[in-house]
Amino acid sequence: MDVLAKPDGTMSIGALGERLAYHVKAAWAASRYRRPDDQEPSVAGRMAPTVPLAVQPGALDSRQLIVLGCSTGGLEALRTVLGSLPTGLPPIAVVQHISGHFSKVVAERLDAVSALDVREAEEGTPLLPGMCVIAPGEHHLAIERAGSGFRTRLLRSPPVHHCRPAVDVLFRSAAEAAGRHVVAALMTGMGSDGAMGMEVVRKAGGTTIAEHESTCIVYGMPRAAIELGVVDQVVPLPRIAAAIVAAASAKPSG
């Protein structure tokens, strides 16, 4: 369900206790994922869409940016979404609440099941079409403009919602960097991280997508955004990839 690293000398027992309680509550609240009846069986460990996704030539805008956020249950959600996305998409940045001991391995495993170039984010990495960067543990991931494109920033600022990396940090920075050209998707996770970031994305004119309760392992983060009234589309996990492609293909004018 989730993994926490034991203290290595840089973390006090007191700080670990607070985080441990948070994750134990998330595990307790978890529900078993159930696949909608109208989807094909899982393929290679992920949920396969009924129709292969593709991006139409000329349908995308170089100013676009896709950002994803998730927490408890998010590893399977990312396998499903990233494993279903086609090549040729705008750059993708992901925050999954995870320890720094495991983020690189997670990026490597996601790269193995995806047609995208998935890698752990580094400071100042230029973001290119078809690339997906995963926030390293214990660092916030932010995006900034770099000429006509984007690049990553890694921040050691204090945790947000008890989390570092935090989805809110990524979503806010994406809205500042790309405005209405952002597509943001918020998936399974305990708490409310990402809801306020979604609000910033929506106010900037971007597209916001939340995972439906029926497929969430923990229906916390998507619910917080939905209750805040900042979500454009609510879709089950196996359809999120298609929703992202459709939103990215609806190129904003001007």
Contacts in CASP RR format, 6 or more apart in sequence:
PFRMAT RR
TARGET T0000
AUTHOR 0000-0000-0000
METHOD contacts of the structure
MODEL  1
MDVLAKPDGTMSIGALGERLAYHVKAAWAASRYRRPDDQEPSVAGRMAPT
VPLAVQPGALDSRQLIVLGCSTGGLEALRTVLGSLPTGLPPIAVVQHISG
HFSKVVAERLDAVSALDVREAEEGTPLLPGMCVIAPGEHHLAIERAGSGF
RTRLLRSPPVHHCRPAVDVLFRSAAEAAGRHVVAALMTGMGSDGAMGMEV
VRKAGGTTIAEHESTCIVYGMPRAAIELGVVDQVVPLPRIAAAIVAAASA
KPSG
1 26 0 8 1.000
1 27 0 8 1.000
1 30 0 8 1.000
1 72 0 8 1.000
1 73 0 8 1.000
1 217 0 8 1.000
2 23 0 8 1.000
2 26 0 8 1.000
2 27 0 8 1.000
2 72 0 8 1.000
2 73 0 8 1.000
3 98 0 8 1.000
3 99 0 8 1.000
3 102 0 8 1.000
4 16 0 8 1.000
4 19 0 8 1.000
4 20 0 8 1.000
4 23 0 8 1.000
4 99 0 8 1.000
5 99 0 8 1.000
5 100 0 8 1.000
5 101 0 8 1.000
5 102 0 8 1.000
6 16 0 8 1.000
7 13 0 8 1.000
7 16 0 8 1.000
18 162 0 8 1.000
19 162 0 8 1.000
22 162 0 8 1.000
22 190 0 8 1.000
23 72 0 8 1.000
25 190 0 8 1.000
26 71 0 8 1.000
26 72 0 8 1.000
26 189 0 8 1.000
26 190 0 8 1.000
26 191 0 8 1.000
26 218 0 8 1.000
27 72 0 8 1.000
29 190 0 8 1.000
29 218 0 8 1.000
29 220 0 8 1.000
30 72 0 8 1.000
30 73 0 8 1.000
30 217 0 8 1.000
30 218 0 8 1.000
31 216 0 8 1.000
31 217 0 8 1.000
31 218 0 8 1.000
31 219 0 8 1.000
33 76 0 8 1.000
33 215 0 8 1.000
33 217 0 8 1.000
33 237 0 8 1.000
34 214 0 8 1.000
34 215 0 8 1.000
35 41 0 8 1.000
35 42 0 8 1.000
35 47 0 8 1.000
35 238 0 8 1.000
36 214 0 8 1.000
36 215 0 8 1.000
36 236 0 8 1.000
36 238 0 8 1.000
38 50 0 8 1.000
39 47 0 8 1.000
39 48 0 8 1.000
39 49 0 8 1.000
39 50 0 8 1.000
39 238 0 8 1.000
40 47 0 8 1.000
40 48 0 8 1.000
40 49 0 8 1.000
40 50 0 8 1.000
41 48 0 8 1.000
42 48 0 8 1.000
44 113 0 8 1.000
45 79 0 8 1.000
45 113 0 8 1.000
46 79 0 8 1.000
46 80 0 8 1.000
46 83 0 8 1.000
46 84 0 8 1.000
46 113 0 8 1.000
47 80 0 8 1.000
47 84 0 8 1.000
47 237 0 8 1.000
47 238 0 8 1.000
48 84 0 8 1.000
49 84 0 8 1.000
49 238 0 8 1.000
49 239 0 8 1.000
49 241 0 8 1.000
49 242 0 8 1.000
51 242 0 8 1.000
52 86 0 8 1.000
53 84 0 8 1.000
53 85 0 8 1.000
53 86 0 8 1.000
53 241 0 8 1.000
53 242 0 8 1.000
53 245 0 8 1.000
54 86 0 8 1.000
54 245 0 8 1.000
55 86 0 8 1.000
55 87 0 8 1.000
55 88 0 8 1.000
55 89 0 8 1.000
55 245 0 8 1.000
55 248 0 8 1.000
55 249 0 8 1.000
56 249 0 8 1.000
59 248 0 8 1.000
59 249 0 8 1.000
59 251 0 8 1.000
60 88 0 8 1.000
60 89 0 8 1.000
60 90 0 8 1.000
60 129 0 8 1.000
60 248 0 8 1.000
60 249 0 8 1.000
60 251 0 8 1.000
61 90 0 8 1.000
61 181 0 8 1.000
61 251 0 8 1.000
61 252 0 8 1.000
62 90 0 8 1.000
62 129 0 8 1.000
62 148 0 8 1.000
62 149 0 8 1.000
63 149 0 8 1.000
63 178 0 8 1.000
63 181 0 8 1.000
64 90 0 8 1.000
64 178 0 8 1.000
64 181 0 8 1.000
64 182 0 8 1.000
64 183 0 8 1.000
64 248 0 8 1.000
64 251 0 8 1.000
65 90 0 8 1.000
65 91 0 8 1.000
65 93 0 8 1.000
65 127 0 8 1.000
65 143 0 8 1.000
65 150 0 8 1.000
65 174 0 8 1.000
65 177 0 8 1.000
65 178 0 8 1.000
65 181 0 8 1.000
65 182 0 8 1.000
65 183 0 8 1.000
66 89 0 8 1.000
66 90 0 8 1.000
66 91 0 8 1.000
66 92 0 8 1.000
66 93 0 8 1.000
66 182 0 8 1.000
66 183 0 8 1.000
66 184 0 8 1.000
66 185 0 8 1.000
66 244 0 8 1.000
66 248 0 8 1.000
67 92 0 8 1.000
67 93 0 8 1.000
67 94 0 8 1.000
67 95 0 8 1.000
67 143 0 8 1.000
67 170 0 8 1.000
67 171 0 8 1.000
67 174 0 8 1.000
67 182 0 8 1.000
67 183 0 8 1.000
67 184 0 8 1.000
67 185 0 8 1.000
67 201 0 8 1.000
68 78 0 8 1.000
68 81 0 8 1.000
68 92 0 8 1.000
68 93 0 8 1.000
68 94 0 8 1.000
68 95 0 8 1.000
68 184 0 8 1.000
68 185 0 8 1.000
68 186 0 8 1.000
68 187 0 8 1.000
69 94 0 8 1.000
69 95 0 8 1.000
69 96 0 8 1.000
69 167 0 8 1.000
69 170 0 8 1.000
69 171 0 8 1.000
69 185 0 8 1.000
69 186 0 8 1.000
69 187 0 8 1.000
69 194 0 8 1.000
69 221 0 8 1.000
70 77 0 8 1.000
70 78 0 8 1.000
70 94 0 8 1.000
70 95 0 8 1.000
70 96 0 8 1.000
70 97 0 8 1.000
70 167 0 8 1.000
70 186 0 8 1.000
70 187 0 8 1.000
70 188 0 8 1.000
70 189 0 8 1.000
70 221 0 8 1.000
71 96 0 8 1.000
71 97 0 8 1.000
71 163 0 8 1.000
71 167 0 8 1.000
71 188 0 8 1.000
71 189 0 8 1.000
71 190 0 8 1.000
71 191 0 8 1.000
71 193 0 8 1.000
71 218 0 8 1.000
71 221 0 8 1.000
72 97 0 8 1.000
72 188 0 8 1.000
72 189 0 8 1.000
72 190 0 8 1.000
72 217 0 8 1.000
72 218 0 8 1.000
73 188 0 8 1.000
73 189 0 8 1.000
73 217 0 8 1.000
73 218 0 8 1.000
74 96 0 8 1.000
74 187 0 8 1.000
74 188 0 8 1.000
74 189 0 8 1.000
74 217 0 8 1.000
75 96 0 8 1.000
75 106 0 8 1.000
76 217 0 8 1.000
77 187 0 8 1.000
77 188 0 8 1.000
77 211 0 8 1.000
77 217 0 8 1.000
77 237 0 8 1.000
77 240 0 8 1.000
78 94 0 8 1.000
78 96 0 8 1.000
78 110 0 8 1.000
78 187 0 8 1.000
79 110 0 8 1.000
79 113 0 8 1.000
80 237 0 8 1.000
80 238 0 8 1.000
80 240 0 8 1.000
80 241 0 8 1.000
81 185 0 8 1.000
81 187 0 8 1.000
81 237 0 8 1.000
81 240 0 8 1.000
81 241 0 8 1.000
81 244 0 8 1.000
82 92 0 8 1.000
82 94 0 8 1.000
82 110 0 8 1.000
82 113 0 8 1.000
82 114 0 8 1.000
82 116 0 8 1.000
82 118 0 8 1.000
82 132 0 8 1.000
83 110 0 8 1.000
83 113 0 8 1.000
83 114 0 8 1.000
83 115 0 8 1.000
83 116 0 8 1.000
83 241 0 8 1.000
84 238 0 8 1.000
84 241 0 8 1.000
84 242 0 8 1.000
85 92 0 8 1.000
85 114 0 8 1.000
85 115 0 8 1.000
85 116 0 8 1.000
85 241 0 8 1.000
85 244 0 8 1.000
85 245 0 8 1.000
86 115 0 8 1.000
86 245 0 8 1.000
87 115 0 8 1.000
87 116 0 8 1.000
87 130 0 8 1.000
88 129 0 8 1.000
88 130 0 8 1.000
89 116 0 8 1.000
89 129 0 8 1.000
89 130 0 8 1.000
89 244 0 8 1.000
89 245 0 8 1.000
89 248 0 8 1.000
90 129 0 8 1.000
90 130 0 8 1.000
90 183 0 8 1.000
90 248 0 8 1.000
91 127 0 8 1.000
91 128 0 8 1.000
91 129 0 8 1.000
91 130 0 8 1.000
91 131 0 8 1.000
91 132 0 8 1.000
91 133 0 8 1.000
91 150 0 8 1.000
92 116 0 8 1.000
92 130 0 8 1.000
92 131 0 8 1.000
92 132 0 8 1.000
92 133 0 8 1.000
93 121 0 8 1.000
93 127 0 8 1.000
93 132 0 8 1.000
93 133 0 8 1.000
93 135 0 8 1.000
93 141 0 8 1.000
93 143 0 8 1.000
93 152 0 8 1.000
93 170 0 8 1.000
93 174 0 8 1.000
94 132 0 8 1.000
94 133 0 8 1.000
94 134 0 8 1.000
94 135 0 8 1.000
95 135 0 8 1.000
95 141 0 8 1.000
95 165 0 8 1.000
95 166 0 8 1.000
95 167 0 8 1.000
95 169 0 8 1.000
95 170 0 8 1.000
96 103 0 8 1.000
96 106 0 8 1.000
96 134 0 8 1.000
96 135 0 8 1.000
96 165 0 8 1.000
97 163 0 8 1.000
97 165 0 8 1.000
97 189 0 8 1.000
97 193 0 8 1.000
98 106 0 8 1.000
98 137 0 8 1.000
99 137 0 8 1.000
99 138 0 8 1.000
100 136 0 8 1.000
100 137 0 8 1.000
100 138 0 8 1.000
102 137 0 8 1.000
103 120 0 8 1.000
103 134 0 8 1.000
103 135 0 8 1.000
103 136 0 8 1.000
103 137 0 8 1.000
104 120 0 8 1.000
104 136 0 8 1.000
106 134 0 8 1.000
107 118 0 8 1.000
107 119 0 8 1.000
107 120 0 8 1.000
107 134 0 8 1.000
108 118 0 8 1.000
110 118 0 8 1.000
110 132 0 8 1.000
110 134 0 8 1.000
111 117 0 8 1.000
111 118 0 8 1.000
111 119 0 8 1.000
114 132 0 8 1.000
116 130 0 8 1.000
116 131 0 8 1.000
116 132 0 8 1.000
117 128 0 8 1.000
117 130 0 8 1.000
117 131 0 8 1.000
117 132 0 8 1.000
118 132 0 8 1.000
118 133 0 8 1.000
118 134 0 8 1.000
119 131 0 8 1.000
119 132 0 8 1.000
119 133 0 8 1.000
119 134 0 8 1.000
120 133 0 8 1.000
120 134 0 8 1.000
120 136 0 8 1.000
121 133 0 8 1.000
121 134 0 8 1.000
121 135 0 8 1.000
121 136 0 8 1.000
121 139 0 8 1.000
121 141 0 8 1.000
121 152 0 8 1.000
121 154 0 8 1.000
122 136 0 8 1.000
122 152 0 8 1.000
122 154 0 8 1.000
123 152 0 8 1.000
123 153 0 8 1.000
123 154 0 8 1.000
124 151 0 8 1.000
124 152 0 8 1.000
124 153 0 8 1.000
124 154 0 8 1.000
125 133 0 8 1.000
125 151 0 8 1.000
125 152 0 8 1.000
126 146 0 8 1.000
126 149 0 8 1.000
126 150 0 8 1.000
126 151 0 8 1.000
127 133 0 8 1.000
127 143 0 8 1.000
127 149 0 8 1.000
127 150 0 8 1.000
127 151 0 8 1.000
127 152 0 8 1.000
133 141 0 8 1.000
133 152 0 8 1.000
135 141 0 8 1.000
135 165 0 8 1.000
135 170 0 8 1.000
136 154 0 8 1.000
136 165 0 8 1.000
137 164 0 8 1.000
137 165 0 8 1.000
138 156 0 8 1.000
138 164 0 8 1.000
138 165 0 8 1.000
139 154 0 8 1.000
139 155 0 8 1.000
139 156 0 8 1.000
139 164 0 8 1.000
139 165 0 8 1.000
140 154 0 8 1.000
140 155 0 8 1.000
140 156 0 8 1.000
140 157 0 8 1.000
140 160 0 8 1.000
140 164 0 8 1.000
140 165 0 8 1.000
140 166 0 8 1.000
140 169 0 8 1.000
140 170 0 8 1.000
141 152 0 8 1.000
141 153 0 8 1.000
141 154 0 8 1.000
141 155 0 8 1.000
141 165 0 8 1.000
141 169 0 8 1.000
141 170 0 8 1.000
142 152 0 8 1.000
142 153 0 8 1.000
142 154 0 8 1.000
142 155 0 8 1.000
142 169 0 8 1.000
142 170 0 8 1.000
142 173 0 8 1.000
143 150 0 8 1.000
143 151 0 8 1.000
143 152 0 8 1.000
143 153 0 8 1.000
143 170 0 8 1.000
143 173 0 8 1.000
143 174 0 8 1.000
143 177 0 8 1.000
143 178 0 8 1.000
144 150 0 8 1.000
144 151 0 8 1.000
144 153 0 8 1.000
144 173 0 8 1.000
144 176 0 8 1.000
144 177 0 8 1.000
145 177 0 8 1.000
150 177 0 8 1.000
150 178 0 8 1.000
153 173 0 8 1.000
155 169 0 8 1.000
156 164 0 8 1.000
157 164 0 8 1.000
157 169 0 8 1.000
158 164 0 8 1.000
159 166 0 8 1.000
160 166 0 8 1.000
160 168 0 8 1.000
160 169 0 8 1.000
160 193 0 8 1.000
161 168 0 8 1.000
161 191 0 8 1.000
161 192 0 8 1.000
161 193 0 8 1.000
163 193 0 8 1.000
166 193 0 8 1.000
166 194 0 8 1.000
167 186 0 8 1.000
167 193 0 8 1.000
167 194 0 8 1.000
167 197 0 8 1.000
167 221 0 8 1.000
168 193 0 8 1.000
168 194 0 8 1.000
168 195 0 8 1.000
168 196 0 8 1.000
168 197 0 8 1.000
171 184 0 8 1.000
171 194 0 8 1.000
171 197 0 8 1.000
171 198 0 8 1.000
171 200 0 8 1.000
171 201 0 8 1.000
172 196 0 8 1.000
172 197 0 8 1.000
172 200 0 8 1.000
174 182 0 8 1.000
174 184 0 8 1.000
174 201 0 8 1.000
175 182 0 8 1.000
175 197 0 8 1.000
175 200 0 8 1.000
175 201 0 8 1.000
175 203 0 8 1.000
175 204 0 8 1.000
175 206 0 8 1.000
176 204 0 8 1.000
179 201 0 8 1.000
179 204 0 8 1.000
179 205 0 8 1.000
179 206 0 8 1.000
180 204 0 8 1.000
180 205 0 8 1.000
180 206 0 8 1.000
180 252 0 8 1.000
181 206 0 8 1.000
181 252 0 8 1.000
182 201 0 8 1.000
182 204 0 8 1.000
182 205 0 8 1.000
182 206 0 8 1.000
182 207 0 8 1.000
183 206 0 8 1.000
183 207 0 8 1.000
183 209 0 8 1.000
183 244 0 8 1.000
183 247 0 8 1.000
183 248 0 8 1.000
184 197 0 8 1.000
184 198 0 8 1.000
184 201 0 8 1.000
184 206 0 8 1.000
184 207 0 8 1.000
184 208 0 8 1.000
184 209 0 8 1.000
185 208 0 8 1.000
185 209 0 8 1.000
185 210 0 8 1.000
185 211 0 8 1.000
185 240 0 8 1.000
185 243 0 8 1.000
185 244 0 8 1.000
186 194 0 8 1.000
186 195 0 8 1.000
186 198 0 8 1.000
186 208 0 8 1.000
186 209 0 8 1.000
186 210 0 8 1.000
186 211 0 8 1.000
186 221 0 8 1.000
186 222 0 8 1.000
186 225 0 8 1.000
186 231 0 8 1.000
187 210 0 8 1.000
187 211 0 8 1.000
187 216 0 8 1.000
187 221 0 8 1.000
187 222 0 8 1.000
187 237 0 8 1.000
187 240 0 8 1.000
188 211 0 8 1.000
188 215 0 8 1.000
188 216 0 8 1.000
188 217 0 8 1.000
188 218 0 8 1.000
188 219 0 8 1.000
188 220 0 8 1.000
188 221 0 8 1.000
188 222 0 8 1.000
188 237 0 8 1.000
189 216 0 8 1.000
189 217 0 8 1.000
189 218 0 8 1.000
189 219 0 8 1.000
189 220 0 8 1.000
189 221 0 8 1.000
189 222 0 8 1.000
190 218 0 8 1.000
190 220 0 8 1.000
190 221 0 8 1.000
191 220 0 8 1.000
191 221 0 8 1.000
191 224 0 8 1.000
192 220 0 8 1.000
192 221 0 8 1.000
192 224 0 8 1.000
193 221 0 8 1.000
194 221 0 8 1.000
194 224 0 8 1.000
194 225 0 8 1.000
195 221 0 8 1.000
195 224 0 8 1.000
195 225 0 8 1.000
195 227 0 8 1.000
195 228 0 8 1.000
195 230 0 8 1.000
196 228 0 8 1.000
198 208 0 8 1.000
198 210 0 8 1.000
198 225 0 8 1.000
198 228 0 8 1.000
198 230 0 8 1.000
198 231 0 8 1.000
199 225 0 8 1.000
199 228 0 8 1.000
199 230 0 8 1.000
201 207 0 8 1.000
201 208 0 8 1.000
201 230 0 8 1.000
202 208 0 8 1.000
202 230 0 8 1.000
202 231 0 8 1.000
202 232 0 8 1.000
207 232 0 8 1.000
207 233 0 8 1.000
207 247 0 8 1.000
207 250 0 8 1.000
208 225 0 8 1.000
208 230 0 8 1.000
208 231 0 8 1.000
208 232 0 8 1.000
208 233 0 8 1.000
209 231 0 8 1.000
209 232 0 8 1.000
209 233 0 8 1.000
209 234 0 8 1.000
209 235 0 8 1.000
209 240 0 8 1.000
209 243 0 8 1.000
209 244 0 8 1.000
209 247 0 8 1.000
210 222 0 8 1.000
210 225 0 8 1.000
210 226 0 8 1.000
210 231 0 8 1.000
210 233 0 8 1.000
210 234 0 8 1.000
210 235 0 8 1.000
211 222 0 8 1.000
211 234 0 8 1.000
211 235 0 8 1.000
211 236 0 8 1.000
211 237 0 8 1.000
211 240 0 8 1.000
212 222 0 8 1.000
212 234 0 8 1.000
212 235 0 8 1.000
212 236 0 8 1.000
212 237 0 8 1.000
213 219 0 8 1.000
213 222 0 8 1.000
213 223 0 8 1.000
214 236 0 8 1.000
215 236 0 8 1.000
215 237 0 8 1.000
215 238 0 8 1.000
216 222 0 8 1.000
216 237 0 8 1.000
222 231 0 8 1.000
222 234 0 8 1.000
225 231 0 8 1.000
226 234 0 8 1.000
233 243 0 8 1.000
233 247 0 8 1.000
235 243 0 8 1.000
END
